[in-house]
């Protein structure tokens, strides 16, 4: 897992034997089971939230059991797992691998629980339901649901998955879990920069900012003419950069410059590092503006908006220059922040040049420690600076080679070799996965253009596509897309680490007859 300005794992809990003091060491099972149990209880109870829309849509009461049984069932299962697990040793904590394993289990179980209502209602097949649930929780936004005929309770269910996945399921749990083990799980999901002294306080502050933005967005949407239901749902998907909409035309349904402007603000906020938002709220404008990602973020939006607007105007996507700039700015922000909202009819009809530019934006992504996907601007900047430094050191004037210094959160700091190596490793690994995923989709019948664009969209949690991944897709491409979404959301390395740890624990259990 790559971190900002820190050695990998600096904040992760170190390995401590899970056994009684002075006694024989025990395995990580009890503590791991307890965290998973708490998480599944939370996932189950949160899954009941869509029932709140029934007073406004009483004709959908018949769909209530589709949420009640999975929700209550998951909560009871989590309760049993938690209380049936032996008490862990005092001071026990999870290792980095065990925390990653816990994170993987929580996400996989959440995907399964939130897929069940779709299947129970007969709305989707099991594979389609897994795809839709994964897309929501990873805030990707690709959908196999017919939004225009979908019941309101399921539209809210989709928005709820975006909300929960936006800041991370484990982050929300960390608000109530303050033990050291909880810190390890929190970090394993990719949250390593602390706004406040403890992980729990940091998580609560992030959640406060997150919810505040969503509430403000919903009020602004309502004032701009949306219905309360639409306003709440769109805001719940804009700030988490999720992209699920309540109408098939996405944001284009309203054809409103005001609504588009509100959406741009929310998407930009969702794509901004939460630590920077915290500094901005505290009035530290200079620290916000001078941070390495800030000029890159807004500069990329400004330049690419003009370039895309030119293509829109030249290809006849937009009617005039003003409309081209309006649509170009919206789509650049939507794709860079990995939201996926649209104000144009389809990406399938765009030319190769535009798809290439949008593909680059999906690869790069917005800022680190935000709700967006992609490689992230911080890693791209650090990897590029490191490459430039190496080239200069090898082929330039060695007498003038200096260390690499960047602005981080208002402070001038030196990039270490570890910083550069982590960023470059992640970039290479990300690109290799893009190639592997695209090849897998080609084997499923996609063209090269469809395969590359759609898998990059999945891995970057963007949610725009050429149409290859949709309601007509077979099980194989949907499962490949789901795997890409989960890999991208968990930032690749924690997922591999967690799966490896789980496999090791299972092998040890089988070997010892447990």
C-alpha positions, 0 to 999 in steps of 0.5 A, spaced: 500 500 500 502 506 498 502 512 502 503 519 502 510 521 504 511 515 509 514 508 508 509 503 507 506 501 513 509 506 518 502 507 521 500 499 521 499 496 527 505 491 528 505 484 529 503 482 536 502 474 538 494 473 540 495 469 546 494 469 553 500 473 557 505 467 559 501 462 555 501 459 548 500 463 542 494 463 539 492 464 532 489 471 529 482 468 528 478 470 535 480 478 533 479 477 526 472 474 527 470 479 532 472 485 527 468 481 521 462 480 526 462 487 528 462 489 520 457 484 518 452 487 523 453 494 521 453 492 514 446 488 515 443 494 519 445 499 514 442 495 509 435 496 512 436 504 510 432 504 504 426 502 507 425 509 509 423 511 503 417 507 503 412 512 506 413 516 500 412 510 496 407 506 499 406 502 493 413 499 494 411 496 500 411 489 497 419 490 496 420 491 503 422 483 505 427 484 499 431 488 504 429 486 511 431 479 510 438 480 508 439 486 513 436 482 519 440 476 517 447 479 516 446 483 522 444 476 526 450 472 523 455 478 525 452 478 532 453 470 532 460 471 529 462 476 534 459 473 540 461 466 539 469 468 538 473 467 544 476 473 547 482 475 544 488 476 549 489 483 552 493 488 548 492 483 541 492 487 535 492 485 527 498 484 523 498 488 517 496 482 513 491 480 518 488 487 517 488 487 510 485 480 510 479 483 515 478 489 510 477 484 504 472 480 508 468 486 510 468 488 502 466 481 499 461 480 505 458 487 504 458 486 496 454 479 497 449 482 502 447 488 498 447 484 492 441 480 495 435 485 494 436 485 487 436 477 486 430 477 491 426 482 487 427 478 481 430 485 478 437 482 476 441 475 476 446 473 481 452 475 477 448 482 475 447 483 482 454 482 484 456 487 479 451 492 481 453 492 488 460 492 487 459 498 482 456 502 488 460 500 493 466 501 489 463 508 487 464 506 480 457 507 477 457 502 471 450 499 472 446 494 469 439 496 472 434 500 467 434 506 472 427 509 468 423 503 471 427 501 477 423 502 483 425 508 488 427 503 494 432 500 489 434 507 487 436 509 494 439 502 495 444 504 489 445 511 492 446 508 499 452 503 497 455 509 493 455 513 500 458 507 504 463 506 499 465 513 498 469 514 504 470 506 506 466 501 510 472 500 514 472 508 515 465 508 518 467 502 523 473 506 525 468 511 528 466 506 533 472 502 533 478 505 537 482 499 539 489 498 536 487 492 531 481 497 529 487 502 527 490 497 523 484 495 519 483 502 518 490 503 515 489 497 511 483 500 507 488 506 504 487 511 510 494 513 512 494 520 513 491 522 520 488 529 520 487 528 528 492 524 533 488 518 533 485 514 527 478 514 530 478 522 531 480 522 524 475 518 521 470 522 525 472 528 522 472 525 515 465 523 516 463 530 518 466 533 512 463 528 508 456 528 510 456 536 511 458 536 503 452 531 502 447 535 506 449 542 503 449 539 496 442 536 497 439 542 499 442 546 493 439 541 488 433 542 491 433 549 491 435 548 484 429 545 482 430 537 483 425 533 487 427 532 494 428 524 492 432 526 486 436 531 490 438 526 496 440 521 491 444 525 486 448 528 492 449 521 495 452 519 489 456 526 487 460 527 493 462 520 493 464 520 486 459 514 485 455 516 479 449 513 480 443 517 477 436 517 478 434 518 471 437 514 465 440 521 462 444 522 468 445 529 469 443 531 462 436 529 464 435 536 468 439 540 462 440 545 467 447 549 468 445 551 475 445 543 477 451 542 473 455 547 476 453 544 483 455 537 481 461 540 479 463 543 485 461 537 489 465 532 484 471 537 485 470 536 493 469 529 493 476 528 488 480 533 493 484 530 499 480 530 505 486 533 509 486 539 504 479 540 505 480 540 513 486 545 512 481 549 508 476 549 513 481 551 518 483 557 514 489 555 512 488 557 504 496 557 503 497 550 505 491 548 501 494 552 495 501 550 495 500 543 496 503 539 490 496 536 488 492 542 488 495 546 482 496 539 478 488 538 480 485 545 477 490 546 472 488 539 469 481 541 469 482 547 466 487 545 460 483 539 459 476 542 459 478 547 453 481 541 449 475 537 450 471 543 448 474 543 442 473 536 440 466 537 442 465 543 438 469 540 432 465 533 432 458 536 433 457 533 440 456 540 442 452 546 438 456 552 439 462 554 443 459 556 450 455 549 450 462 545 448 465 549 454 460 547 459 459 540 457 467 539 456 468 542 463 463 537 466 465 531 463 472 532 464 471 534 472 466 527 472 471 523 469 478 526 472 474 525 479 472 518 477 464 520 478 461 518 471 455 523 471 454 525 464 451 531 460 452 527 453 448 522 450 453 516 450 461 515 450 460 509 445 459 514 439 465 519 441 471 518 436 478 515 438 481 521 440 476 523 445 476 516 448 484 516 449 484 523 452 478 521 457 482 514 458 488 518 460 484 522 465 481 515 468 488 513 469 490 519 473 484 520 477 484 526 482 487 527 489 490 522 494 486 520 500 479 522 496 473 518 494 476 518 487 479 512 483 485 512 479 492 512 480 492 519 483 495 525 482 500 525 487 503 518 485 503 520 478 507 527 480 512 523 485 513 518 480 514 523 474 519 527 479 523 521 480 524 519 473 526 526 471 531 526 477 534 519 475 534 521 468 538 527 470 542 524 474 544 519 469 545 523 463 545 530 465 550 534 469 551 530 475 554 536 479 548 540 479 543 534 481 539 535 488 534 532 492 527 532 490 523 537 494 515 538 494 510 542 498 506 537 502 500 540 506 503 547 507 510 544 508 516 543 504 519 536 504 524 532 501 522 526 497 525 519 499 527 514 495 522 510 498 517 515 496 519 515 489 519 507 489 512 506 492 509 511 487 513 508 481 511 501 483 504 502 484 504 506 477 507 500 473 502 495 477 496 499 475 498 499 468 500 491 468 493 490 471 489 494 466 493 490 460 491 484 463 484 486 464 483 489 457 486 482 455 481 478 459 475 482 456 478 481 449 477 474 450 470 475 452 469 478 445 470 486 446 474 490 441 481 493 443 478 499 444 472 497 448 476 492 452 481 498 454 476 503 455 471 499 459 477 496 464 480 502 465 474 505 467 472 499 472 479 499 475 479 507 476 472 506 479 469 511 473 463 508 471 463 511 464 464 506 458 463 504 451 457 499 452 460 493 452 459 492 460 451 492 460 445 489 461 446 484 455 453 482 458 454 475 459 457 473 466 464 472 465 465 480 463 461 482 468 465 478 473 472 481 470 469 488 471 467 487 478 474 484 480 477 490 476 472 495 481 474 491 487 482 491 485 482 499 484 477 501 490 482 497 495 488 500 491 491 493 489 496 491 494 491 490 500 487 486 496 493 481 494 495 481 501 489 480 504 487 474 499 494 471 501 493 472 508 487 468 508 489 463 504 495 462 509 490 462 514 486 457 511 492 452 509 494 452 517 487 451 519 487 445 515 494 442 516 492 443 524 485 440 523 481 446 525 
